[in-house]
């Protein structure tokens, strides 16, 4: 697991918490920020997954 995978998954978790908190507190801005953070985390972890796949392919 590389740093992009870890950071991305942490960002996804933070975004999910922020999104749910915004929904519970009826704060649309916070909910939107959470969705953005969650999406950003998915992209970053996906990039990390791709890096791992490329590394494995080149090692073989």
Secondary structure, DSSP 8 states (H G I E B T S, - for coil): --HHHHHHHHHHHHHHHHHHHHHHTT-HHHHHHHHHHHHHHHHHHHHHHHHHHHHHHHH-
